[in-house]
Amino acid sequence: MQKEHLFTTINRQGALVSKKIRILIVDDEEDLAWGIAKNLSRTHKNFKIECANTGDAALQLIEKKYYDLVVSDFRMPGRNGLDLLMDIRKKYPQTKFILMTAYGSQEIEEQADKRGSYFYIEKPFEMAYLKQLILEALNIQDLGFRGSIFSSGIRELIEFICKTRRTSSLIVNKEKQTGRIYFKNGEITHAECGNLSGEKALLEILNWEKGRFKMIPNVFCSRRSILRDWKKILHHVI
């Protein structure tokens, strides 16, 4: 059965109304842009997806309508992905943004973070990874392989990810709470839990006695809120 994802709003009569999730794919490689759009449309019927092949064309669409998420390449003729991100932030600061690039560098990543990109992903990538990243950006819980874990297991899992120098996203659920820990090349870079972020969020998750987890490989957040070495952080956790 295909999954359907909906955002809900409340109309004037107080009833819940579902609306489609609007996504814009921007890439000067037309086949890639349409390939992503078609793949997402097949598996998520309530995603309304449009494509643009330049940053300028994307901006024209954005001037006319709101998108919940924009997935854009970095290097394109005319306006590049970072320029487009700045334009979007001025008009729709709540729109989520994912930057794709085949020219990965620390400088591009830092610029994406400063300008408010939610995620950063390097080409080439597996479509499954991009799908998971999109669901994460939209805060949609996807069905997938999950496992139960206890407090000591959370720490052991984090150590495993760090020691094997993985780049991934670890999602931990405890009842109605959700914590997210992001890793890049084995370093813990960012964590979120409710209103907490950084080390405070990480320590909150580590103190959970039990929960359920899902690990998404090759996905990381461009935000950097944790600077200390993971060994020093875990060393102080009883």
Helices and strands as residue ranges (DSSP letters): E 7-10, E 16-19, E 21-26, H 30-43, E 47-52, H 55-64, E 69-73, H 81-91, E 96-101, H 106-114, E 119-122, H 127-137, E 147-150, H 151-163, E 168-174, E 177-184, E 187-193, E 196-197, H 199-206, E 210-217, H 230-235
